Amino acid sequence: MSDAPDWGVLAVTDIVDSTALGERWAADQPSSLWRAHDEAARRLIHAHQGLEIGRSDGMLALFPTVPQALGFVAAYHARLRELAPPMRARAGVHAGAVQLRHNRPEDIAAGATPFELDGPVLPVAVRIAALAHARQTLLSAAVAVRIDHGEIRTLSHGHWRLKGVAEPVELFEALPPGGSPRAPRLGEKAHRVLRQGGAWIAAAQAGRKLPAERASFVGDAATLTRVGELFDAGARVVTLTGPGGIGKTRAALRFVHHAAAGFAAGAWFCDLAGARDEATVLHAVGAALDVPLGTRGAAARLAAAIRGRGRGLIVLDNAERCVSALASQLARWLAAAPDACFLVTSRARLDLPEERVAPVPPLPRDDAVALFVERARAAGVDLVEAERAELPALVDLLDGLPLAIEMAAARSRLLPPSAMRSRIHDRLLFLARARPAPNDRQASLRAVLDSSWELLTDAEQCTLSQVSVFEGGFTLESAERVVEPGASGAAPWVGDCLQALLDHSLLVDQGAGRLGMLQTVHDHAVERLAASGEAAPTRRRHWRYFARLPEAAVEQPGFADLDNVVAACVRAADAGDAPAAAGALVLAGEALLRRGPVERLLTLARRVDSLPEMPSAARADVLRVLGNALYPVGQPREAAAAYERGLALARQAGDADRCARLGCALALLLTHGGDLDAAAGLLDEAQAKARAAADPLRLCAVLNAQGSLALAQQRPDDAERLFEQALPLARRAASRRWEGGLLGNLGAALYAQGRREPARTRFQASLAAARDVGDRQWAANASCNLGLLQIETGETEQALASLHDALATAREIGLTPLEATASCNLGLLRLQTGDAHAALADLDHAARLARQLADEALAAQCERARSRALSARGQHTEAIHAAEQARALAQHAGDQAEAIRACLQAADAADGAEDKRAAVAWLAEAQRLGAAAPDGVALLVADELAAAARRISSRR
C-alpha cells in the first residue's frame, strides 16, 4: 500500500462493554485477554493487506479495497467468539480520500503510532461504528456501492445525521448469512433524518407541520451559521434580535427548515405575537406542541411534556411583548427538560443566564439587491439594466431591511427604482401596503415601529425621540448633554434608557463608544419628537453642545461627529443664533478641509456670513473659514477679501490670536500669488501676535507660513530651519496633524536642496501621520510630493500610483490647488515615459487651474513643462512661446530659478527648431539672469546652466 493513497477504506471496531468485562475478569486476565485480542486482530489485518492505524477498545485499520476491509471485519467478529471468554464488538466501515503519513522514528519511540491518517474519513467511520450493536457492521454508502451483492447482503437503514458531519450519511448494514437486520442505535451524536420538501428533517418530525417559508430565502447566511454554531457549542437558548422588519422570523424559519434536522426529536414552531403574560405564553406554547393543559397545573404539565420530547427545538417567535413572562417560563423549562433547546425571535433580549444572542443584521447590499429583483419579478416586473443600476443606492436608503425592500419591490409596477429614490424621503408613508392582508402584523413599517414604540416606558420613548436630533450617531456623553428623558426630579439616567433601547434593537452599537439608528427608526423617532412638542428645545441643546466643542476635538483621530457639527451649524443659523452658528462653522471648517467636500463648507460659510448682528470675534472666525473654503475652489481674490475683512475686525478688537490666524492665512495666499513682500510683512505681524497669544500652535502656524515663504523666495536652507523650529511646537501641543504637515513641508525644503533621500523619508512620515489622523488633504499633498520625487528617481509605477491617489483625492474633496499640482506632476511623468500627447493634456489642465488660482509660480512650472511636451511633438514655435510665458510668469512671481529654467527650455526649443541664433540668445539670457541672481539661486541652477551651454555649443 502506498504511503499516501488517494482513496482508502477504513474499518473501525469497538469492544462492547469493555469496562464491565474488565470488572468481572480476574486480576491477571484482562492483560492476557487484550494481548490475545491484539495478536489476533493484527494477524487478520495483515492477512487482508491492511495497515493498523491505531487502537483503543478496538482497532483502526486501513485497507486498499472494500472486499479486503469487509473480509477483515467478518473474520474479526468470528475470531472474537473463539476467545476465552468471548468478546463482542461493533464495527463501522467508511471509504474516501485519505492522506497516510509515517511518523518519525523518534516520535514512534516516544509512543506515537507508526502511521497517522488525515482527512474526514476517520471521524465519520468512528461515528458509524458507534451506532452499531454488538456483532453488527454498519457501512457508509461509499462502501455499499462497491460491494458485490452476490457475496454480501446489505440493507439500507436510511440517512442519519452524525454530529460534526455536514451532510447526512446513508447507513447500510452488512448482513451475515442468515442474519437478521437491526436498526442502528439511537444516541446523542446521531439520529435518523428524512428528506422532505427539499430539506432534511428529523425522522421524528415526519407528519408534523411547520410554517412554510413565505418565499425563497435571500439573506445573511452568516447569521444562520452563527445560530448553528451556538447550538453545537451547547447553547440551550438562542435569541435572534433586531428591529421590526429586519427578518428575524424569516431567519428562524430558514434555520428550522434547513438545520433543525440536527435535533433528534424534531422542531415545533410557536407564534407568541398574541401572548402578554405567563398564562397566554403557556397557552400559545401548549397549542403549538399539541399539549392539552387544562386549568390546573398547566405550567408543570407543559414542562413535563417538553422534557418528554427529548432533544428537540422549540421556536418561540415574536416574543417582544411577553419578554418577562417568557423568561420566567423558560427558566422552568430549562431546568425540567435538560435536552430541549429554544430558538427565540424578539426585538428585546430575555436576559437569561443561559441565553445566547445572535443579532440579525441588515441585508448586505448584494443580497438586498437580489431580494428586490426577486420580489419585483414576483410582482410581474423584470427590471431592465438601467433600473437595476439604481438598486444599490435604493436598498441603502431602505437600510437593508427585508420588509422595507419587499414593500418597495411590490410597488415596482407603479414606480421604477429611479422614481422610488426621489420619493423615499417619507419612508413610513411610502413603505405601506395599500391593501394589507387580514391579520398582517407588518402591513407597513409604521405599524411595525409603532408596535416597538408601545413596548417602551415613557422615559425610553422620550429618549428615543430626542436622540433623533443626532446625525451620524452619538456618544453617551453627548446624549447626556442633549437628552432630557423626563422631569428633572424623577428622570432616570440617560444611560439606562439607552441600554434599554439597545436591548429593544432600536439603537445600533456602532463601536468605539458610539450609538446610532437605522434610518427608518430615525424617521419614526423624528415624527414622535415633533408630536411631543420637544423638538425645538432638543435641537437647541444639540446645536449649543456641538458649537462649544473645542477645536482640539476635531484633531483627534477618528473624529466622528462631523455630521452633528454640520447639523448644529445649519440649525443655529436657521434659528438666528449667530454665535453658535459661528462656533459650529469653525469646527466644520477644520473637519471639511481635511475630508471634504470643500463645496459643502463654502455653502455653510456663506450661509453663516449672511447672519446679521454677529459679534466681531465670531464674524472674524466666519470670514477666516470663508476664505479657507474660497481658495481651494479656485476663488483666490474672494478668499483674500474675506481674510482682509476678518483681519480688520481682529485688529480692531485687539484680538492677538485671531490676528495671527488670519494673518497666516492671508500671507500663504499672497505667497502663492507671488506678492512675497506683502506676505513677509503680514507674517512679521502674525509672529508678534502669536507670541502675545502664547499658543504654541499659533507660533507653529506662523513658522510654517514663513517656511513656505522662504521656499517661494528660493531660500530652501532657511525654509528647512523654520520648519525644524516649528516641529517641536507641534509635538509639544500633541498635534499629530501639524506634525505631519510640517514633515511634508520639510521634505519639500530638502527636495529643493537636491537632498532626495532625506526628502523621501519626510514625505513618507508625513503621509503616515496624515493617514493616522484622517487628514485626506495633507495625505494627498504628501503623495503628490512623493510622486514628483519618484519621477526623478525613475520609479515610474510608484510615481503613477502616488499621483493618481493625490489627484483622485483632490478632485473628490474639491482642492483646486492640489489638483493643479498633481496634474502638473502627472504631465511630467508622462513626458518621462514618452507619452507627449497625454502629457500635454495634463499640463494644459494644470496651467489653466494655476492661472485661475493666480498662482504664478505654479503656472510658470506648468508652462515650462508644456514647452517640453510641445517640443517632443515637434511643435517648436509653440514650445518657444510657452517657455516665454513661463519666464514672464516666473519673473512676476519673483521665482528667479524658475525664470532661468524657462530661458533654458526656450533655448532647447529654439535648438530643436534649428534656430541656432535664438538658442544662443536664450542661453545668454539665462546666463545673465544667473549672474544677477543671489548666490543661493545661482548655485541651485549652476549645473543646469553648464549642461545647457555644453549641449547647445556642441551643435553649433
Secondary structure, DSSP 8 states (H G I E B T S, - for coil): --SS-SSEEEEEEEETTHHHHHHHS-TTHHHHHHHHHHHHHHHHHHHTT-EEEEESSSEEEEESSHHHHHHHHHHHHHHHHHSSS---EEEEEEEE--EEEE--HHHHHTT--SEEEESTHHHHHHHHHHT--TT-EEEEHHHHTT--TTT-EEEEEEEEEETT-SS-EEEEEEE-TT--------BTTEEEEEEETTEEEEGGGTT------SS---S-HHHHHHHHHHHHTT-SEEEEE--TTS-HHHHHHHHHHHTGGGSTT-EEEEE-TT--SHHHHHHHHHHHHT----SSSHHHHHHHHHHHT-S-EEEEE--GGGHHHHHHHHHHHHHH-TT-EEEEEESS----TTEEEEE-----HHHHHHHHHHHHHHTT----HHHHTTHHHHHHHTTT-HHHHHHHHHTTTT--HHHHHHHTTSHHHHSB-SS--TT-TTSBHHHHHHHHHHTS-HHHHHHHHHGGG-SS-EEHHHHHHH---S-TTT---HHHHHHHHHHTTSSEEEETTEEE--HHHHHHHHHHHHHHT-HHHHHHHHHHHHHTS-HHHHHSTT---HHHHHHHHHHHHHTT-HHHHHHHHHHHHHHHHHHS-HHHHHHHHHHHHT-SS--HHHHHHHHHHHHHHHGGGT-HHHHHHHHHHHHHHHHHHT-HHHHHHHHHHHHHHHHHHT-HHHHHHHHHHHHHHHHHHT-HHHHHHHHHHHHHHHHHTT-HHHHHHHHHHHHHHHHHTT-HHHHHHHHHHHHHHHHHTT-HHHHHHHHHHHHHHHHHHT-HHHHHHHHHHHHHHHHHTT-HHHHHHHHHHHHHHHHHHT-HHHHHHHHHHHHHHHHHTT-HHHHHHHHHHHHHHHHHTT-HHHHHHHHHHHHHHHHHTT-HHHHHHHHHHHHHHHHHHT-HHHHHHHHHHHHHHHHHTT-HHHHHHHHHHHHHHHHHS-HHHHHHHHHHHHHHHHHHHTT-
